[in-house]
Amino acid sequence: MSRLDDGTLSIADDAPDAGAGSRGAHLFLVLESSKPLAPPVRIALEGMAQVVFGRGSSRAIGRQQIGTPNQLSVRMADPWLSSTHARLTYVLRRWVLEDAGSKNGCIVQGVRKAQAQLVDGDIIELGYTFFIFREDLAHEPGDPAIFEAPRAEGGAAGKLSTLIPSLERSFTRLASVAKSTVSVLIEGETGTGKEVIARNLHEQSDRRGDFVAINCGALPRDLVEGELFGYRRGAFSGATEDRPGLLRSADRGTLFLDEIGDLPAPSQAALLRVLQEREVRPVGATRPVPVDLRVVAATHRPLERMVENGTFRADLFARLAGYRIELPPLAMRREDLGVITGTILRELAPERAQSLELAPRAARALLYYPWPGNVRELEKCLESALILVGEGTRIELEHLPGAVQAALESTNLLRRSSEGNAEREKLVTLLREHKGNIAAVARTMGKARMQIQRWLKRHQIDPESFRK
Ligand SMILES: Nc1ncnc2c1ncn2[C@@H]1O[C@H](COP(=O)(O)OP(=O)(O)OP(=O)(O)O)[C@@H](O)[C@H]1O
């Protein structure tokens, strides 16, 4: 990034220390609706007194060298921003956003505000730019104070771009795990990108064999073992020829066992034997065949709980879970919505991605929609939007699926947001008071614990962050 006219330093040449603590407030520049491919940015607020937002000739984020110490300047080439648009100030241990007399105002959780005390997860709109505030995010002291998402490359590697420090660390660790033969268990809801991770592990592994993906839930129950381990001709009626089976086709490659929680009990035992002995015995064969497998398993089911209640073998679980990675649902990593949208647009429309833009209302809908189908649903949503846009370059709200549009019906959003904000602020206040003790919050509010847990999920509040 370039140096600003007023002497502010750029991202590249100014990265003050994030501070000593391992948790702290962060601001994410999630998405510029008029430039959805512009790289999103994470800003650590620790040690800062104030952030000043305004219009600049190009984007530049950095510490102010003159004037107030510990002041950060966020300049965007956004025509809807005023030259000094808003200030975010640390007052009495809270971050307060204040409109600095802007023409187009500041919107927090869908509501125009002259002043707002920010709470964890707040979505802030300044001009056409969307930010998310995180009050208490885990990070490492060595993390850069200002971090710009690396430009997504093509292929599976580009899909490992994230602004979330803990996820970034998990993804970085994958590179070294990939080179080993340790088995990997990937947990996450459907569509969160588990197969993307598995493919990435294979790509980074230098294993020369194939990547073979098996959906354990889709194997016909009575044919599981034949499909997996192969069979000899005549082993059963219909076995008219020798078949090597899926496991052997992954020899010297990577075996991706998707939906491993759906594997029937007898096949769990047989698979365990293969992993222990590193050999496969095809159905009807007298002698086993050696195999060199690297196993990556994935599940959307709570495998550990299945072990506890006896529906999944503990010894197989231990074999599979050499290294575990959990992919959060998209609604829990909204900070990455811009990163992921950029990757998807580049992949779906490589030639015209640079010229695409999102109408602010469309961007707002993407940010508020809960994405039950996770990244896959976002991908489908953008795919259909691009078809509807046709030769055009601007994705309008009307180009998005009805359910996504409904996240925004403006009056609804405004009403819901102000009610929702009150609910959320109350929760945050009580969590602070009770140091994250959900039972105590439930008692004070006269509600069931489960209800509080539902609200925490809805508002994406992590009670852990209050338990310091
Ligand atoms: N970070 C990302 N950026 C862009 N696209 C992504 C990302 N993560 C996942 N995708 C895309 O989302 C879709 C779903 O991903 P994937 O199949 O890996 O999910 P999954 O968790 O394995 O789903 P399931 O549990 O249903 O098998 C794929 O088309 C994938 O390319």
The ligand as an ORCA input file, in Angstrom:
! r2SCAN-3c Opt
* xyz 0 1
  N     -12.573    -21.053      1.507
  C     -13.240    -21.320      0.379
  N     -13.200    -20.454     -0.648
  C     -13.894    -20.687     -1.767
  N     -14.643    -21.788     -1.984
  C     -14.701    -22.702     -1.006
  C     -14.011    -22.514      0.233
  N     -14.289    -23.581      1.037
  C     -15.119    -24.375      0.336
  N     -15.346    -23.880     -0.891
  C     -16.227    -24.451     -1.929
  O     -17.447    -24.804     -1.287
  C     -17.924    -26.054     -1.779
  C     -18.105    -27.012     -0.606
  O     -16.818    -27.363     -0.131
  P     -16.477    -28.872      0.312
  O     -17.069    -29.848     -0.649
  O     -15.018    -28.945      0.568
  O     -17.297    -28.907      1.675
  P     -17.516    -30.161      2.656
  O     -17.410    -29.627      4.033
  O     -16.600    -31.272      2.254
  O     -19.020    -30.512      2.346
  P     -19.799    -31.906      2.682
  O     -19.731    -32.113      4.154
  O     -21.195    -31.629      2.225
  O     -19.104    -32.975      1.887
  C     -16.938    -26.526     -2.805
  O     -17.412    -26.223     -4.099
  C     -15.668    -25.744     -2.487
  O     -14.903    -25.513     -3.651
*
